[in-house]
Every structure is written in structure tokens, then in C-alpha cells.
Amino acid sequence: MIRRSLSWMILLVVPACAADVSGAWNFKVASPEGVHTAKLTVTQDGEKLTGAFSSQRGEHKVEGTVQGDRVEFTVRYTGGDQTMLIPFRGVVEGDKMSGEYKAEETTGKWTAEKAK
């Protein structure tokens, strides 16, 4: 009984390891205009994420974090003379991620699958 209690206490005290999201991801973003595809390339240093979001609208800088299975990152979109920060939040499940984003007044869902 004591051994079982200690096991549960250890599980509660040990922080969850950050999911490994490094590498290339095939990305889909749902918007009012339809589904758009992109490639997300991520470098991970502990919980810190950096990388690039590449689509037919160009390549844009990415910065964010991953804590446990929760991922948050911002795409710095620059088009013409306008810069927009687009936050993405989601959950990592093995080789897949999904969540929601907000671009000004538009919100939507996204999914990603690790490129093979």
C-alpha cells in the first residue's frame, strides 16, 4: 500500500516532458475561404520552438513553446507593408497536432501531421 502511494506521489511531482515537435510538419488551416496547406518546420530547444511556416504566401518566422502535450506558437506573417502575428494553440498526439488559431477577427481550426 505504501509503495503504491509513493508511486502516485512521484507521478504527481515529476513534471511532464515536453512533446518532441522538431522537424517538418504538413500543415492544414481551415479558413472561411477553404482549407490551405503549408509546411511547418520546427527546431526545438527544451520547451522553446523556432522555425518557419511556408505556404504559397511565402515563408514566415515561427516562435513558440511546447509544454507537455500543449503547443503554442505565433506565425509572424508579413504581406506588403503589413505585419500580423497569428497565434496557434493546440495539442500534440504523437505524429499529429491540432488546434485553433486567430487571425484578427477570423478564428479557425488547424491540423498537422509529421512529414515522413
Backbone as CSV, one residue per row, in Angstrom:
resi,resn,N_x,N_y,N_z,CA_x,CA_y,CA_z,C_x,C_y,C_z
1,MET,0.825,-1.193,0.000,0.000,0.000,0.000,0.871,1.261,0.000
2,ILE,1.911,1.281,0.821,2.798,2.441,0.878,3.520,2.603,-0.458
3,ARG,3.951,1.497,-1.036,4.645,1.550,-2.324,3.737,2.152,-3.390
4,ARG,2.481,1.773,-3.425,1.527,2.298,-4.395,1.327,3.801,-4.174
5,SER,1.221,4.242,-2.940,1.059,5.667,-2.630,2.276,6.466,-3.074
6,LEU,3.474,5.915,-2.838,4.694,6.598,-3.261,4.762,6.723,-4.776
7,SER,4.331,5.694,-5.491,4.324,5.724,-6.948,3.437,6.858,-7.453
8,TRP,2.265,7.019,-6.882,1.357,8.093,-7.278,1.944,9.457,-6.952
9,MET,2.610,9.585,-5.817,3.215,10.858,-5.437,4.324,11.235,-6.413
10,ILE,5.119,10.271,-6.824,6.195,10.534,-7.781,5.608,11.001,-9.106
11,LEU,4.544,10.373,-9.564,3.907,10.773,-10.821,3.375,12.198,-10.742
12,LEU,2.882,12.595,-9.595,2.342,13.938,-9.441,3.436,14.994,-9.349
13,VAL,4.596,14.650,-8.821,5.669,15.608,-8.609,6.532,15.793,-9.856
14,VAL,6.757,14.733,-10.621,7.615,14.799,-11.802,6.882,15.546,-12.910
15,PRO,7.455,16.640,-13.438,6.787,17.387,-14.494,6.736,16.582,-15.788
16,ALA,5.689,16.827,-16.565,5.552,16.143,-17.845,6.623,16.648,-18.799
17,CYS,7.234,15.746,-19.538,8.246,16.130,-20.522,7.539,16.759,-21.719
18,ALA,8.198,17.724,-22.308,7.646,18.368,-23.492,7.653,17.383,-24.653
19,ALA,6.566,17.385,-25.417,6.495,16.557,-26.613,7.560,17.004,-27.596
20,ASP,8.061,16.089,-28.403,9.065,16.419,-29.421,8.336,16.818,-30.698
21,VAL,8.371,18.102,-31.025,7.721,18.587,-32.239,8.738,19.058,-33.281
22,SER,10.017,18.765,-33.054,11.044,19.192,-34.005,10.865,18.477,-35.336
23,GLY,11.254,19.164,-36.399,11.172,18.568,-37.729,10.153,19.261,-38.608
24,ALA,9.799,18.587,-39.697,8.876,19.136,-40.695,7.477,18.567,-40.502
25,TRP,6.493,19.434,-40.653,5.082,19.069,-40.491,4.286,19.513,-41.716
26,ASN,3.385,18.647,-42.179,2.429,19.010,-43.229,1.229,19.618,-42.516
27,PHE,0.927,20.846,-42.836,0.005,21.673,-42.073,-1.222,22.006,-42.912
28,LYS,-2.412,21.984,-42.293,-3.660,22.390,-42.948,-4.379,23.381,-42.050
29,VAL,-4.807,24.487,-42.651,-5.510,25.533,-41.926,-6.879,25.715,-42.572
30,ALA,-7.936,25.610,-41.777,-9.289,25.846,-42.267,-9.624,27.319,-42.065
31,SER,-10.102,27.956,-43.136,-10.496,29.363,-43.060,-11.831,29.522,-43.780
32,PRO,-12.426,30.692,-43.705,-13.680,30.907,-44.438,-13.534,30.695,-45.951
33,GLU,-12.313,30.860,-46.483,-12.073,30.662,-47.920,-11.817,29.203,-48.286
34,GLY,-11.687,28.326,-47.293,-11.409,26.919,-47.550,-10.207,26.439,-46.765
35,VAL,-9.703,25.268,-47.140,-8.553,24.679,-46.459,-7.281,25.048,-47.211
36,HIS,-6.286,25.558,-46.472,-5.000,25.942,-47.039,-3.927,25.004,-46.500
37,THR,-2.958,24.661,-47.339,-1.868,23.792,-46.905,-0.588,24.608,-46.758
38,ALA,0.270,24.132,-45.888,1.550,24.790,-45.637,2.512,23.748,-45.086
39,LYS,3.764,24.164,-44.929,4.763,23.314,-44.295,5.291,24.077,-43.091
40,LEU,5.280,23.428,-41.948,5.816,23.992,-40.718,7.109,23.257,-40.411
41,THR,8.200,24.001,-40.276,9.488,23.415,-39.930,9.895,23.972,-38.577
42,VAL,10.146,23.073,-37.615,10.371,23.477,-36.229,11.715,22.970,-35.718
43,THR,12.419,23.847,-35.010,13.583,23.478,-34.222,13.180,23.641,-32.771
44,GLN,13.478,22.640,-31.952,13.061,22.658,-30.552,14.278,22.606,-29.638
45,ASP,14.291,23.500,-28.650,15.326,23.528,-27.617,14.608,23.493,-26.276
46,GLY,14.451,22.288,-25.718,13.652,22.136,-24.498,12.201,22.437,-24.809
47,GLU,11.655,23.479,-24.176,10.268,23.874,-24.425,10.153,24.970,-25.477
48,LYS,11.280,25.547,-25.909,11.274,26.673,-26.846,11.245,26.174,-28.289
49,LEU,10.406,26.812,-29.109,10.270,26.474,-30.519,10.640,27.664,-31.386
50,THR,11.354,27.412,-32.467,11.602,28.396,-33.511,11.459,27.673,-34.839
51,GLY,11.238,28.438,-35.892,11.136,27.783,-37.181,10.511,28.651,-38.241
52,ALA,9.931,27.982,-39.245,9.360,28.674,-40.395,8.039,28.032,-40.795
53,PHE,7.124,28.876,-41.241,5.820,28.476,-41.761,5.824,28.870,-43.231
54,SER,5.818,27.881,-44.132,5.927,28.141,-45.567,4.642,27.759,-46.278
55,SER,4.118,28.709,-47.055,2.915,28.455,-47.846,3.056,29.180,-49.178
56,GLN,2.017,29.169,-49.982,2.080,29.873,-51.255,2.160,31.388,-51.049
57,ARG,1.974,31.858,-49.816,2.107,33.282,-49.495,3.492,33.625,-48.955
58,GLY,4.427,32.680,-49.031,5.800,32.940,-48.616,6.192,32.187,-47.359
59,GLU,7.372,32.514,-46.852,7.907,31.874,-45.649,7.881,32.893,-44.507
60,HIS,7.394,32.455,-43.341,7.204,33.355,-42.214,7.798,32.754,-40.945
61,LYS,8.354,33.613,-40.102,9.019,33.216,-38.865,8.009,32.668,-37.848
62,VAL,8.456,31.631,-37.127,7.641,30.996,-36.089,8.418,30.997,-34.779
63,GLU,7.732,31.325,-33.690,8.286,31.215,-32.341,7.190,30.709,-31.429
64,GLY,7.574,29.882,-30.435,6.566,29.377,-29.524,7.137,28.497,-28.444
65,THR,6.232,27.737,-27.814,6.605,26.823,-26.745,5.792,25.542,-26.845
66,VAL,6.339,24.511,-26.219,5.602,23.268,-26.035,5.803,22.860,-24.580
67,GLN,4.698,22.564,-23.908,4.729,22.139,-22.516,3.849,20.905,-22.393
68,GLY,4.503,19.778,-22.110,3.752,18.527,-22.103,3.240,18.267,-23.501
69,ASP,1.930,18.086,-23.641,1.346,17.863,-24.961,0.714,19.128,-25.535
70,ARG,0.881,20.262,-24.882,0.323,21.544,-25.333,1.356,22.330,-26.134
71,VAL,0.956,22.783,-27.305,1.850,23.556,-28.156,1.206,24.917,-28.436
72,GLU,2.029,25.957,-28.389,1.599,27.309,-28.733,2.709,27.954,-29.549
73,PHE,2.341,28.541,-30.670,3.333,29.249,-31.464,2.654,30.389,-32.218
74,THR,3.482,31.347,-32.607,2.999,32.504,-33.346,3.716,32.562,-34.683
75,VAL,2.934,32.754,-35.731,3.479,32.956,-37.064,3.500,34.461,-37.314
76,ARG,4.668,34.979,-37.653,4.813,36.401,-37.973,4.628,36.536,-39.482
77,TYR,3.389,36.872,-39.882,3.039,36.988,-41.290,3.310,38.413,-41.758
78,THR,4.079,38.541,-42.825,4.347,39.840,-43.412,3.887,39.811,-44.860
79,GLY,2.963,40.706,-45.171,2.449,40.811,-46.530,2.400,42.271,-46.931
80,GLY,3.160,42.637,-47.949,3.225,44.049,-48.337,3.865,44.855,-47.223
81,ASP,3.172,45.861,-46.758,3.703,46.685,-45.673,3.035,46.352,-44.332
82,GLN,2.318,45.238,-44.275,1.591,44.849,-43.066,2.225,43.624,-42.421
83,THR,2.389,43.677,-41.090,2.850,42.527,-40.324,1.736,42.123,-39.369
84,MET,1.445,40.831,-39.330,0.396,40.309,-38.475,0.952,39.136,-37.679
85,LEU,0.714,39.117,-36.378,1.081,37.982,-35.532,-0.136,37.080,-35.407
86,ILE,0.016,35.823,-35.825,-1.101,34.878,-35.810,-0.802,33.782,-34.786
87,PRO,-1.513,33.782,-33.650,-1.278,32.760,-32.626,-2.005,31.444,-32.941
88,PHE,-1.283,30.348,-32.746,-1.818,28.999,-32.904,-1.683,28.291,-31.560
89,ARG,-2.714,27.575,-31.133,-2.675,26.779,-29.907,-3.233,25.408,-30.220
90,GLY,-2.614,24.379,-29.605,-3.110,23.051,-29.874,-2.511,21.985,-28.989
91,VAL,-2.771,20.753,-29.392,-2.355,19.570,-28.643,-1.572,18.656,-29.573
92,VAL,-0.483,18.095,-29.049,0.347,17.145,-29.789,-0.068,15.739,-29.385
93,GLU,-0.293,14.892,-30.389,-0.617,13.478,-30.156,0.263,12.642,-31.070
94,GLY,1.461,12.319,-30.595,2.402,11.532,-31.393,2.858,12.294,-32.621
95,ASP,2.544,11.777,-33.806,2.933,12.402,-35.069,1.864,13.332,-35.622
96,LYS,0.908,13.754,-34.764,-0.165,14.652,-35.197,-0.335,15.769,-34.178
97,MET,-0.777,16.912,-34.675,-1.124,18.044,-33.833,-2.419,18.632,-34.374
98,SER,-3.169,19.298,-33.502,-4.365,20.002,-33.951,-4.720,21.070,-32.940
99,GLY,-5.469,22.063,-33.406,-5.868,23.126,-32.500,-6.607,24.228,-33.213
100,GLU,-6.495,25.447,-32.640,-7.197,26.612,-33.162,-6.226,27.772,-33.352
101,TYR,-6.594,28.704,-34.213,-5.806,29.902,-34.445,-6.734,31.111,-34.484
102,LYS,-6.138,32.293,-34.383,-6.904,33.534,-34.507,-6.087,34.517,-35.325
103,ALA,-6.650,34.951,-36.446,-6.013,35.947,-37.317,-6.963,37.137,-37.400
104,GLU,-6.661,38.178,-36.637,-7.527,39.338,-36.497,-8.903,38.866,-36.043
105,GLU,-9.943,39.061,-36.852,-11.306,38.661,-36.448,-11.651,37.235,-36.863
106,THR,-10.751,36.581,-37.575,-11.004,35.229,-38.067,-10.411,34.197,-37.120
107,THR,-11.212,33.214,-36.756,-10.714,32.083,-35.984,-10.988,30.819,-36.789
108,GLY,-10.183,29.807,-36.533,-10.373,28.566,-37.258,-9.579,27.437,-36.644
109,LYS,-9.678,26.305,-37.266,-9.004,25.102,-36.787,-7.842,24.763,-37.714
110,TRP,-6.865,24.065,-37.149,-5.713,23.605,-37.917,-5.360,22.191,-37.511
111,THR,-4.710,21.477,-38.424,-4.177,20.143,-38.148,-2.806,20.046,-38.783
112,ALA,-1.986,19.174,-38.244,-0.655,18.948,-38.810,-0.262,17.501,-38.591
113,GLU,0.475,16.980,-39.557,0.991,15.621,-39.467,2.480,15.655,-39.790
114,LYS,3.279,14.956,-38.987,4.719,14.936,-39.185,5.030,14.406,-40.587
115,ALA,5.882,15.148,-41.304,6.271,14.727,-42.649,7.151,13.495,-42.535
116,LYS,6.980,12.563,-43.461,7.739,11.314,-43.419,8.867,11.341,-44.406
